[in-house]
Amino acid sequence: MQSGTIVNLHIARVKGTPSDPVDTARAISAEGLDGDRSRNPRNLRQVLVMDKETLDHYGLQPGQIKENITITGLDLTQAQQGQVFFIGPPDNQVTLEVTGDCEPCQKMDALIPGLQKQIFGHRGILTVVLQGGTINVGDPIRLEP
């Protein structure tokens, strides 16, 4: 079991515009984050989780690559499809199921030339919401099989 901490939350309300930083987000079971443009029960890309260590390595700011949840202390390269993130205190946990890696698109090169190729395999983890609830900056997050 790996664990870390949520350091930033972002809601991407409108395509093509910057994501909004928030202190709290509401996860809706089987849909995604309330107010986020990726909220859709048919979407396997409901919530994007990214680690701050990778952002720092490439000189990126939290939210800049459209991740919803920025974490620290958890090695996302170890996340496998079907594993579950548990967020928050044990008595009120939000759960997110890993659906796969987020493949970098050409928008990465608009941020930093060559970033699409450089960040391949480290672009973040896509998830769907299993159990909804409130997610806060500072919440613990762990990954389990």
KOLGUPA-936195 format. One line per field, with one value per atom (N, C-alpha, C): atom name; x, y, z; residue in one letter. Coordinates in Angstrom, 3 decimals. Example, Ala and Ser with C-alpha at 12.3 -4.5 7.8 and 13.67 -1.06 7.14 Angstrom:
BEGIN
at = N	CA	C	N	CA	C
x = 13.190	12.300	13.200	12.850	13.670	12.900
y = -5.690	-4.500	-3.300	-2.250	-1.060	0.030
z = 7.800	7.800	7.800	7.080	7.140	7.870
aa = A	A	A	S	S	S
END
This chain:
BEGIN
at = N	CA	C	N	CA	C	N	CA	C	N	CA	C	N	CA	C	N	CA	C	N	CA	C	N	CA	C	N	CA	C	N	CA	C	N	CA	C	N	CA	C	N	CA	C	N	CA	C	N	CA	C	N	CA	C	N	CA	C	N	CA	C	N	CA	C	N	CA	C	N	CA	C	N	CA	C	N	CA	C	N	CA	C	N	CA	C	N	CA	C	N	CA	C	N	CA	C	N	CA	C	N	CA	C	N	CA	C	N	CA	C	N	CA	C	N	CA	C	N	CA	C	N	CA	C	N	CA	C	N	CA	C	N	CA	C	N	CA	C	N	CA	C	N	CA	C	N	CA	C	N	CA	C	N	CA	C	N	CA	C	N	CA	C	N	CA	C	N	CA	C	N	CA	C	N	CA	C	N	CA	C	N	CA	C	N	CA	C	N	CA	C	N	CA	C	N	CA	C	N	CA	C	N	CA	C	N	CA	C	N	CA	C	N	CA	C	N	CA	C	N	CA	C	N	CA	C	N	CA	C	N	CA	C	N	CA	C	N	CA	C	N	CA	C	N	CA	C	N	CA	C	N	CA	C	N	CA	C	N	CA	C	N	CA	C	N	CA	C	N	CA	C	N	CA	C	N	CA	C	N	CA	C	N	CA	C	N	CA	C	N	CA	C	N	CA	C	N	CA	C	N	CA	C	N	CA	C	N	CA	C	N	CA	C	N	CA	C	N	CA	C	N	CA	C	N	CA	C	N	CA	C	N	CA	C	N	CA	C	N	CA	C	N	CA	C	N	CA	C	N	CA	C	N	CA	C	N	CA	C	N	CA	C	N	CA	C	N	CA	C	N	CA	C	N	CA	C	N	CA	C	N	CA	C	N	CA	C	N	CA	C	N	CA	C	N	CA	C	N	CA	C	N	CA	C	N	CA	C	N	CA	C	N	CA	C	N	CA	C	N	CA	C	N	CA	C	N	CA	C	N	CA	C	N	CA	C	N	CA	C	N	CA	C	N	CA	C	N	CA	C	N	CA	C	N	CA	C	N	CA	C	N	CA	C	N	CA	C	N	CA	C	N	CA	C	N	CA	C	N	CA	C	N	CA	C	N	CA	C	N	CA	C	N	CA	C	N	CA	C	N	CA	C	N	CA	C
x = 0.852	0.000	0.885	0.601	1.282	0.348	0.911	0.054	0.747	-0.077	0.403	-0.615	-0.496	-1.356	-1.807	-3.042	-3.543	-3.042	-2.357	-1.797	-2.521	-3.244	-4.026	-5.221	-6.300	-7.487	-7.833	-8.275	-8.678	-9.939	-10.786	-11.987	-11.829	-11.918	-11.848	-13.284	-13.758	-15.167	-15.452	-14.571	-14.809	-13.566	-13.762	-12.645	-11.896	-10.578	-9.751	-9.475	-9.987	-9.720	-8.960	-8.267	-7.540	-8.488	-7.975	-8.739	-8.785	-9.864	-10.027	-9.499	-8.568	-8.127	-9.237	-9.420	-10.427	-9.807	-10.350	-9.895	-10.650	-11.872	-12.755	-13.441	-13.582	-14.314	-15.281	-16.414	-17.403	-17.379	-17.018	-17.009	-18.397	-18.934	-20.261	-20.066	-20.619	-20.461	-20.828	-19.939	-20.116	-20.192	-19.867	-19.972	-18.711	-18.073	-16.902	-17.017	-16.307	-16.312	-17.384	-18.126	-19.183	-18.598	-19.159	-18.715	-17.631	-17.058	-15.982	-16.556	-15.923	-16.420	-16.307	-15.498	-15.357	-16.369	-17.253	-18.269	-19.285	-19.249	-20.132	-20.079	-21.217	-21.202	-20.614	-20.550	-19.985	-18.491	-17.937	-16.545	-15.625	-14.606	-13.606	-12.460	-12.600	-11.592	-12.204	-12.943	-13.677	-12.770	-11.721	-10.840	-9.390	-8.558	-7.139	-6.323	-5.516	-4.648	-3.208	-2.486	-1.103	-0.260	1.024	1.903	2.697	2.865	3.577	5.051	5.618	7.022	7.307	6.428	6.601	6.394	5.369	5.155	6.399	6.950	8.155	9.323	9.477	10.567	10.535	9.337	9.195	8.929	8.960	8.745	7.305	6.358	4.937	4.266	3.194	2.413	1.218	0.760	-0.448	-1.627	-2.330	-3.473	-3.118	-1.865	-1.445	-1.679	-1.590	-1.821	-3.210	-4.094	-5.520	-5.811	-4.864	-5.187	-6.188	-7.014	-7.991	-7.415	-6.633	-6.072	-4.560	-3.862	-2.412	-2.019	-1.151	-0.761	0.749	1.190	2.615	2.807	3.975	4.319	3.843	3.308	2.773	3.330	3.927	4.518	3.434	2.965	1.875	2.308	3.595	4.035	3.722	3.418	3.088	1.589	0.763	-0.695	-1.063	-1.944	-2.393	-3.911	-4.388	-5.822	-6.514	-7.614	-8.385	-8.038	-6.870	-6.542	-7.425	-7.484	-8.386	-7.618	-7.890	-7.424	-8.473	-8.026	-8.888	-8.488	-9.446	-9.168	-9.960	-9.278	-9.949	-9.877	-10.582	-10.555	-11.294	-10.908	-11.505	-13.030	-13.613	-15.070	-15.848	-15.148	-15.838	-14.936	-14.633	-13.682	-14.331	-13.690	-14.007	-13.105	-13.651	-12.840	-12.877	-11.711	-11.547	-10.869	-11.433	-10.827	-9.958	-8.747	-7.817	-8.320	-8.451	-8.847	-7.667	-6.565	-5.379	-4.533	-3.427	-2.539	-3.176	-2.847	-3.261	-2.156	-2.463	-1.473	-1.315	-0.086	0.116	-0.291	-0.940	-1.372	-0.492	-0.788	-0.007	-0.099	-1.091	-1.205	-0.006	0.648	1.846	2.944	3.084	4.109	3.816	2.554	2.209	2.705	2.805	3.315	4.836	5.460	6.920	7.246	7.955	8.297	8.983	8.462	9.012	8.456	7.579	7.057	6.210	5.459	4.606	5.437	6.582	7.434	8.119	8.579	9.320	8.469	7.202	6.349	5.601	5.808	5.132	5.393	4.333	4.447	4.401	4.345	4.315	3.268	2.263	1.270	0.130	0.089	-0.971	-1.822	-2.746	-3.579	-5.048	-5.740	-7.164	-7.975	-9.079	-9.912	-11.386	-12.215	-13.657	-14.017	-15.076	-15.512	-16.367	-15.907	-16.701	-17.636	-17.048	-17.809	-17.560	-18.618	-18.502	-18.362	-18.182	-18.047	-17.192	-16.749	-15.970	-14.480	-13.744	-12.286	-11.736	-10.760	-10.162	-8.653	-8.114	-6.671	-6.203	-5.147	-4.632	-5.103	-6.108	-6.597	-5.515	-5.495	-4.616	-5.179	-4.296	-4.703	-3.809	-4.428	-3.639	-4.132	-3.250	-3.537	-3.441	-4.494	-4.530	-4.986	-4.568	-5.021	-6.526
y = -1.190	0.000	1.236	2.140	3.428	4.512	5.556	6.658	7.995	9.019	10.370	11.375	12.602	13.702	14.499	14.957	15.846	17.258	17.845	19.186	20.251	19.856	20.800	20.087	20.852	20.384	21.410	20.921	21.804	21.267	22.193	21.872	22.517	21.699	22.193	22.398	23.605	23.892	23.987	24.661	24.905	24.505	23.734	23.300	24.513	24.420	25.480	26.639	26.572	27.631	27.031	27.872	27.343	26.684	25.676	25.022	25.937	25.824	26.637	25.900	26.518	25.890	25.989	24.905	24.877	24.198	24.474	23.820	22.527	22.453	21.308	20.975	19.684	19.235	18.141	18.090	17.057	16.016	14.786	13.668	13.040	12.829	12.230	10.789	9.841	8.422	8.149	7.462	7.019	8.162	9.400	10.533	11.362	11.702	12.573	13.667	14.773	15.890	16.905	17.347	18.326	19.590	20.034	21.243	21.028	19.829	19.560	19.114	19.540	19.214	17.732	16.971	15.527	14.698	15.357	14.623	14.017	12.678	11.973	10.494	9.856	8.446	7.512	7.930	7.093	7.350	8.302	8.706	7.873	7.259	6.535	7.446	8.746	9.752	10.816	10.394	11.335	12.220	11.643	12.391	12.034	13.070	12.876	13.175	12.196	12.326	12.465	13.445	13.718	13.978	13.636	13.877	15.169	15.889	17.161	16.985	15.845	15.597	15.642	15.061	15.104	16.517	17.213	18.605	19.436	19.295	20.048	19.710	18.431	17.990	18.708	18.934	19.580	21.082	21.629	23.063	23.491	22.603	22.875	23.210	23.976	24.345	23.411	23.154	22.347	22.914	22.024	22.410	22.764	23.000	23.452	22.402	21.116	20.073	19.443	20.208	19.863	18.701	18.381	17.365	17.933	17.054	17.457	17.379	16.326	16.092	16.017	16.895	16.858	16.305	15.289	14.620	14.705	14.361	14.216	12.959	12.334	11.185	9.837	9.776	8.525	8.331	7.186	6.899	6.406	7.294	6.948	5.994	5.848	4.913	3.477	3.241	1.902	1.596	2.603	2.414	1.547	0.589	-0.327	-0.248	-0.481	-0.500	-1.434	-0.956	-1.739	-1.460	-0.867	-0.498	0.665	0.896	1.912	2.905	4.194	5.261	5.450	5.536	5.850	7.231	8.148	9.538	9.924	10.582	11.109	10.195	10.599	9.827	8.497	7.485	6.150	6.116	7.028	7.002	7.681	8.304	9.027	9.084	7.911	7.872	7.949	8.741	8.769	7.714	6.945	5.954	6.209	6.078	6.264	5.022	4.448	3.279	3.711	3.188	3.488	2.840	3.665	3.146	3.104	3.773	3.723	4.972	4.949	6.107	7.171	8.412	9.506	9.724	9.475	9.651	11.141	11.634	13.051	13.406	14.538	15.002	16.173	16.695	17.788	19.070	19.162	20.345	20.467	19.353	19.385	20.199	20.038	20.773	22.261	22.640	24.066	24.688	23.881	24.364	24.454	23.364	23.285	22.464	23.038	22.276	20.949	19.854	18.527	17.823	18.483	17.891	16.652	16.622	15.464	14.178	14.191	13.010	12.769	13.847	13.720	13.171	13.563	13.213	11.895	11.260	9.999	8.999	8.370	7.427	8.074	9.423	10.160	11.265	11.148	12.204	12.183	11.155	11.066	9.824	9.637	8.444	8.835	8.197	8.430	7.517	8.056	7.296	7.585	6.701	6.933	6.910	7.614	7.688	6.473	5.689	4.565	5.043	5.656	6.164	7.664	8.443	9.888	10.432	11.741	12.438	13.675	14.222	15.449	15.143	15.851	15.746	17.119	17.144	18.399	18.411	19.593	19.749	19.359	18.560	18.083	16.685	16.169	14.816	13.780	12.686	11.572	10.834	10.224	9.401	8.171	7.012	5.786	4.974	4.106	3.259	1.816	1.032	-0.376	-1.221	-2.495	-3.415	-3.624
z = 0.000	0.000	0.000	-0.904	-0.975	-0.484	0.137	0.560	0.323	0.215	-0.019	0.472	-0.028	0.396	-0.818	-0.789	-1.842	-1.561	-2.549	-2.361	-3.172	-4.219	-5.025	-5.630	-5.824	-6.534	-7.605	-8.768	-9.865	-10.529	-10.941	-11.706	-13.087	-14.134	-15.516	-15.990	-15.901	-16.201	-17.698	-18.432	-19.857	-20.646	-21.713	-22.551	-23.101	-23.066	-23.637	-22.703	-21.475	-20.501	-19.317	-18.548	-17.386	-16.379	-15.690	-14.628	-13.412	-12.651	-11.452	-10.228	-9.476	-8.236	-7.188	-6.431	-5.364	-4.144	-2.972	-1.745	-1.489	-2.046	-1.844	-3.162	-3.438	-4.622	-4.180	-4.868	-4.557	-5.673	-5.296	-6.242	-6.252	-7.438	-7.622	-8.084	-7.341	-7.673	-9.131	-9.841	-11.227	-12.236	-11.819	-12.749	-12.873	-11.757	-11.782	-10.755	-10.983	-10.050	-10.424	-9.435	-9.638	-10.271	-11.368	-12.057	-13.090	-13.152	-14.099	-15.441	-16.524	-17.864	-18.199	-17.448	-17.689	-16.914	-16.179	-15.410	-16.370	-16.456	-17.372	-17.009	-16.775	-16.387	-17.450	-18.702	-19.772	-19.985	-19.251	-19.427	-18.527	-19.089	-18.303	-17.881	-18.185	-17.858	-16.941	-15.930	-15.079	-14.243	-13.656	-12.759	-13.088	-13.284	-13.571	-12.313	-11.903	-10.728	-11.222	-10.687	-11.102	-9.871	-9.946	-8.802	-8.973	-7.861	-7.854	-8.187	-7.823	-8.104	-9.605	-10.408	-11.863	-12.391	-11.884	-12.303	-12.025	-10.825	-10.454	-11.379	-11.702	-12.573	-13.931	-14.442	-15.754	-15.660	-14.460	-14.288	-14.515	-14.222	-14.419	-13.093	-13.175	-12.003	-11.852	-10.614	-10.423	-11.231	-11.903	-12.725	-14.155	-14.427	-15.754	-16.830	-16.474	-17.480	-17.316	-16.649	-16.528	-15.589	-14.683	-13.693	-12.695	-12.147	-11.139	-9.739	-9.493	-8.170	-8.300	-7.569	-7.524	-6.165	-6.193	-4.960	-4.770	-3.586	-3.314	-2.467	-2.632	-1.814	-2.305	-3.505	-4.045	-5.449	-5.718	-7.027	-7.983	-8.842	-9.758	-10.861	-11.092	-12.138	-11.745	-10.483	-10.005	-10.105	-10.399	-10.469	-11.665	-11.424	-12.462	-12.618	-13.830	-14.098	-13.104	-12.522	-11.569	-10.112	-9.856	-8.481	-8.043	-6.739	-6.202	-5.332	-5.561	-4.678	-3.590	-2.346	-1.206	-0.715	-0.668	-0.323	0.915	1.850	3.029	4.229	5.284	6.527	6.367	7.174	7.034	7.144	7.896	8.086	6.957	5.998	4.927	3.693	3.106	2.006	0.634	-0.204	-1.625	-2.265	-3.204	-3.902	-5.405	-6.021	-7.460	-8.018	-9.075	-9.709	-10.886	-10.935	-12.019	-13.308	-14.372	-15.680	-16.651	-16.320	-17.164	-17.071	-17.825	-17.908	-18.795	-18.516	-19.385	-20.417	-21.654	-22.718	-23.016	-23.089	-23.368	-24.799	-24.937	-26.252	-26.705	-27.881	-28.456	-27.626	-26.743	-25.886	-24.942	-24.660	-23.813	-24.490	-25.822	-26.562	-26.622	-26.467	-26.423	-25.113	-24.072	-22.785	-22.800	-23.235	-23.320	-24.569	-25.530	-26.728	-26.366	-26.941	-26.698	-25.477	-24.724	-23.490	-23.746	-24.845	-25.128	-25.119	-25.757	-25.805	-24.458	-23.822	-22.562	-21.417	-21.370	-20.228	-20.440	-21.591	-21.871	-20.740	-20.243	-19.138	-17.763	-17.745	-16.475	-16.498	-17.346	-17.580	-16.560	-15.707	-14.711	-14.913	-13.989	-13.955	-14.086	-15.017	-15.223	-14.307	-13.781	-12.857	-13.082	-12.521	-12.419	-10.934	-10.582	-9.187	-8.841	-7.879	-7.376	-6.268	-5.247	-4.109	-4.000	-4.121	-4.081	-2.671	-2.606	-1.339	-1.516	-0.409	-0.418	-0.402	-1.266	-1.334	-0.968	-0.075	0.382	0.158	-0.112	-0.094	1.310	1.366	2.637	3.004	2.286	2.566	2.255	3.022	2.663	1.465	0.694	-0.447	-0.452	-0.674	-0.758	-1.945	-2.425	-3.574	-3.132	-3.428	-3.058	-4.244	-4.224	-5.287	-5.229
aa = M	M	M	Q	Q	Q	S	S	S	G	G	G	T	T	T	I	I	I	V	V	V	N	N	N	L	L	L	H	H	H	I	I	I	A	A	A	R	R	R	V	V	V	K	K	K	G	G	G	T	T	T	P	P	P	S	S	S	D	D	D	P	P	P	V	V	V	D	D	D	T	T	T	A	A	A	R	R	R	A	A	A	I	I	I	S	S	S	A	A	A	E	E	E	G	G	G	L	L	L	D	D	D	G	G	G	D	D	D	R	R	R	S	S	S	R	R	R	N	N	N	P	P	P	R	R	R	N	N	N	L	L	L	R	R	R	Q	Q	Q	V	V	V	L	L	L	V	V	V	M	M	M	D	D	D	K	K	K	E	E	E	T	T	T	L	L	L	D	D	D	H	H	H	Y	Y	Y	G	G	G	L	L	L	Q	Q	Q	P	P	P	G	G	G	Q	Q	Q	I	I	I	K	K	K	E	E	E	N	N	N	I	I	I	T	T	T	I	I	I	T	T	T	G	G	G	L	L	L	D	D	D	L	L	L	T	T	T	Q	Q	Q	A	A	A	Q	Q	Q	Q	Q	Q	G	G	G	Q	Q	Q	V	V	V	F	F	F	F	F	F	I	I	I	G	G	G	P	P	P	P	P	P	D	D	D	N	N	N	Q	Q	Q	V	V	V	T	T	T	L	L	L	E	E	E	V	V	V	T	T	T	G	G	G	D	D	D	C	C	C	E	E	E	P	P	P	C	C	C	Q	Q	Q	K	K	K	M	M	M	D	D	D	A	A	A	L	L	L	I	I	I	P	P	P	G	G	G	L	L	L	Q	Q	Q	K	K	K	Q	Q	Q	I	I	I	F	F	F	G	G	G	H	H	H	R	R	R	G	G	G	I	I	I	L	L	L	T	T	T	V	V	V	V	V	V	L	L	L	Q	Q	Q	G	G	G	G	G	G	T	T	T	I	I	I	N	N	N	V	V	V	G	G	G	D	D	D	P	P	P	I	I	I	R	R	R	L	L	L	E	E	E	P	P	P
END
